[in-house]
Amino acid sequence: MRLDKYLKVARLAKRRSEAKDATDAGRIESGGRPLRASHAVKPGDEFTIHYASRSVRIRVEAVPERAVPKHDAGSLYTILEDEPHLC
C-alpha cells in the first residue's frame, strides 16, 4: 500500500491529499531520509512524522487491503516515540 494511503487508512492524516502534501514537504522520513508518497509500506517499517507541534515515530504493525473501522485504526501501528516540538 502507498504511504499516503496508509496514513489516511491508519488515521495518521485526515485526508490522503494532506498526507501527500506532507511527503512532498519532507515531513515524513525513515532513517533520516524523506519518504515519497508512493513508498510501499510493509509491516515492520519505521518512520517519523513531523507534525506542526510534535514528532511521532511509529512502527507499522499491519497493512490492510482496504479501509478499516475507526476503532481498529490504532492497531495498524505502534507509537515508538512522541516528542513535542520546543519553541
Secondary structure by P-SEA (a helix, b strand, c coil): ccaaaaaaaacccccaaaaaaaaaacccccccccccccccccccbbbbbbcccbbbbbbbccccccccccccccccccccccccccc
